[in-house]
Amino acid sequence: MMLARLAWRNLYRNKRRSLLTVAAVSFATFLTVVFRGIAVGTWEYSLQNTVTLFSGFLQVQRHGYQDAPSLNKSFQYPEKVVSALESCPGVTGYAPRIMADGLITYGANSSGAAILGIDPLAERKVSRFHERVRDGRMLQPDSPDEIVVGYKLLENLKAKVGDFLVVLAQGYDGVMGNNRYRVVGTLKMGVPEFDAMTVVMNLGAVQQLLAMDGRVNVVAVGSLDFSGLSGVQKQLARALAQRGLTNVEVLTWDEVMPELKQAMEVDLVNDSVLLVILIVIVTFGILNTVLMSITERYREFGITLAMGMQPAVLVRLVLFETALIAVLGILSGGLLGHIANWHFTAHPITLGGQLAQFYEDYGFLPQIVSTTRVSIPLTVMGGILVVSLIAGVYPAFRVSRLEPLKGIRYT
């Protein structure tokens, strides 16, 4: 208790310097919490958008399909698979798909194509294909002769919505299949390869074209969010195994799209480096304040040591002053940062103009969002407190080596 009163009086004797240091710590904590919240929140928001746009939170695939996609690694889509999916409470939707390579032609023009067979009704519970239609409309479930293509592919073929295109592909049985389909719409997904190559067809039409009666490549699975996704994956894998479906596996979005996961990790590491630099700058600010404070009080320390006070008590006093400055700044900055994150979560920053168009062209929503996850301010506050206490070690060491006579004579 006595140390607390002494520490407070020592800080209060130079109010301006103490307030500036506390404000610096508070501002650094505030910025760190906000920057970290926006970095994590925006990435989670972008991931949610990307995952629901195409891949799904989970995918059911045959073993080995992810490493080497092939029609030979397709599997039957019986009622057992549907039963397993519906038995998992974390599953919000599921959509069977077929993916294959082919050739698409219009008159004298032709191009390589990535054929994607979907169930239009099921996809609405898993993905947002229907939101990316640029011209025309999405597929109708009962129209096997319709296709929707990437807008760039249609431009390269010099065709338009309403024209008939011929699709050729090697089937599951090795025989070339071909058929004529009418273009009812175009897609703009924001991924150049997708927009320049993809042909979206009804699942039944692709099964007929590729002689894949009842077979699919993957089943995209929807979920509520990323939290608890590992548990849903284990439940679904267990449900499939219980029904004798041992030739398939359940993969999460980051296993299906590892490059996206790596990009997120690299970006968060870069953000962390900037935040560490900010924390180090604040640490030197605290070090400077405490060091100046004890230097000004060498005569006092020398007198108290001469009167019999133990050096260990002075060391604890210096560390207590350092902790008091840090705690005052950290608590105020952390609280303000969490309030700011709450605001940016409830009211995201919406980008406009060319920047917004750039985001939309590449499949991202033009918004900057934060997160109210409590672990972010707690982690930041804990880290700054630790480095602040470390900053007080050197001044405390200087005090521990102080001799009474040298302290009294110090000017």
Secondary structure, 3 states (H helix, E strand, C coil): CHHHHHHHHHHHCCHHHHHHHHHHHHHHHHHHHHHHHHHHHHHHHHHHHHHHHHHCCEEEEECCCCCCCCHHHCEECCHHHHHHHHCCCCEEEEEEEEEEEEEEEECCEEEEEEEEEECHHHHCCCCCHHHHEEEECCCCCCCCCEEEEEHHHHHHCCCCCCCEEEEEEECCCCCEEEEEEEEEEEECCCCHHHHHHEEEEEHHHHHHHCCCCCEECEEEEEECCCCCHHHHHHHHHHHHHHCCCCCEEEEEHHHHCHHHHHHHHHHHHHHHHHHHHHHHHHHHHHHHHHHHHHHHCHHHHHHHHHCCCCHHHHHHHHHHHHHHHHHHHHHHHHHHHHHHHHHHHHCCEECCHHHHHHHHHCCCCCEECCCCCCHHHHHHHHHHHHHHHHHCHHHHHHHHCCCHHHHHHCC
